[in-house]
C-alpha cells in the first residue's frame, strides 16, 4: 500500500483561530500543542515581531523542533498546525507588549505629605510621652487572601489556580498573564462576571476552545 500522504492545509491562516479548528487533532493533542507554543515562542522567536518578519532560519528551527517534540505533527505537511498556532501567539504577544508600552505611568497616590523636621535642638529630641495616656489598640485588619496574590507572586497564584482545575490548565498561565489576568484579584473580578461575559473573554479574547472555557468557568464558580 502507498504511504499516507501528509495532510495539507485547507483553510487560510486567518480562519485557524485556534488548535481546536484543526481537523484530525484529538483533545490531548490539542492541549499538548497549545501548551508547547508559549515556551517555543520565547525560545525560537525572541524578536517581538509577527511571523512574516521572523527569519527563515528561526522558522525552520521551530518547525523541526516542534515536530520532534510532538510527533503527531508529522501527519501534517510542514507541521502547519504548529505554524498556525505560532502565528496567532506572536500576534497576541506583539499586541500585548504594544498595549503595555502605551499605558500611562501610575500617578502617585494623594497621600498626606510628611512634615519636614524643624532644624534646631528640639528637632533632634523626641517629644516626651504624656503620662497616663492610653493608646487605643487597633484590631489587626482582616485582609482577603486575594490581596496577597498581587505582583510579584501574582503569576504563581494564577498558575496555582489553573493547576487546580480538572483537567489542569496551568499551560495557559502565559495566555492569562498576557491578557491582564495577573493575580487573584483579577481572577476574583472575572469570577463575578456573568456567564456571557466570561465566555466572551475566555473564548474570544484568550482564544480558548469550548472545553477549556467550560473547565475554567467551573473553577471560577468555586472560588
Protein Blocks (a to p, Z undefined) as FASTA:
>chain_A
ZZddddddfbdfklmmbfklpghiafklmmmmmmmmmmmmmmmmmpgcdfklpcfklmmm
mmmmmmmmmmmlmmpghhlmmmmmmmmmmmmmmmmmmmmmmpccdddddddddddddedj
klmpccdddehiacdddddddddfklmmmcfklmmmmmmmmmmpccdfklmmmmmmmnop
abfklmmmmmmpcfklmmmmmmmmnopafklmmmmmmmmmmZZ
